[in-house]
Amino acid sequence: MSSINFNCPNCEQHLEAPAEMAGETLECPNCKQPLVVPEAIKEDPDLSDISFGGDSTPSMSSVPNVFDTTPAEDTVVEESKVDENVCPECGASMQEGSVLCIGCGFHKGLGKKISTDLG
């Protein structure tokens, strides 16, 4: 008979229940709060979709390398010469991390000047 190991969601007490009790509501023996016995977790994951090469190494040739920062051959990379601390509209100096130029009202995130009507 298999069992389900889990923790009480209220007090984190480690608990164990028979697999047949999955979905049933119980009282935690430690904190006395009601809890639902979770479904059993499948112990052995299905690894049938992994193919192995002749040297028993998983074949990952179809998986893209998300850490490769080299641009693809057909990608055009433009060098950014824009100073992040200068307003692109009026050229005024801006504090690091600022998005709004206090000189002209240009908002770098919106790409345009903004104004406030206070009258």
N, C-alpha and C positions, 0 to 999 in steps of 0.2 A: 504494500500500500504506500503510495507516495504522499508526501506532505508539502505544505506551502509554508515557507518561511517569510515573515514580513514584520514590519514595525508598526506599532500603534501610531496613527497620525497625530494624536494628541500629546502623548508623553514619550514617544520613541522607544517604548518597551519592546524588546524583541519577542515575537510570538511565533508559534508554530501551530498549524491546524491541518487536519486531513484534507486532501484534495477534494473530497466529496463535499466539503463545507464551503467551497468557493461561492461567493455571492450572498452568503448568509450573514445576518447581523448578530454580533456578539457584544458582550460587555468586556472591556479591557480589565484583566484581573488586577492591574496596577492602579490605573486612574479611574476606573469604573465608568468611563465614557463609552457610548456605543460606537462600534466600528464595523465595517463590512470586510469580510475575508476576501482578499483579492483573488483574481483568477490565477491559476498556476502559470508560471513562466516556462516556456519551452526551454529545456536545458540545452539541447543540441541544435544550433542554428543550421539552416539548410545552406550548405556550401556547394551545392551541385552546379551553380552557375560559374564557378571558378575553373578555368582550364589550366592545365599544367603542361609545361614544355617537356622536352625529352630529359632535361636534367632535374625534373621534379620541382622546378621553380614556377610559382604562379605566373601566367602570361598576362602582363598588364599593358601590352602594346596598344590596346584600344582605349586605355584610360588616359585622358589628357593630364599633363603636368601643370597643376594650377599654381605651382611655385615658380615656374619658368617666366622670367620677366623679359626675355628676349622677344622683340616684336616679330610677328609673322612677316614673311618676305613681302607680302603685298600691303603691309601696314606702313603708313607714312607717319613718322614721328617728328613733330615740330618742337624745336627747342623753345622754351618759354624764357623770354628776356624781360618779362614784366616783373617789376619790383612790387612785392606784395604789400609793402608799407607806403606806397605812393598811390594817390587817387588817379585812376586812369582817365578821369574827365578833366580835372584842373591841374594835376601834378602836385597838389599839396601833400605834405608829409602826413601819414596816418599812423596811429598807434598799431602795434603788432596785434593781429587778430581782429581789427576793426573791419566792419563792413559798410559803415556809413561815414562819408566825408563830412566833417563839420564845416568845411570851407565852402563847399558848393551844394551839398545835399545829395551827392551821387551815392547810390546804394549798389555795392559791388555784387550782391546776391541777385538783385533784380535787373542789374545792367542799365539803370536809368536813374535820373534825378527824381527825388521825391520831395514833396513839400507838405507843410502842415498849415492849415488855415486856422489861426488862433483868434480871428476877429469876428 
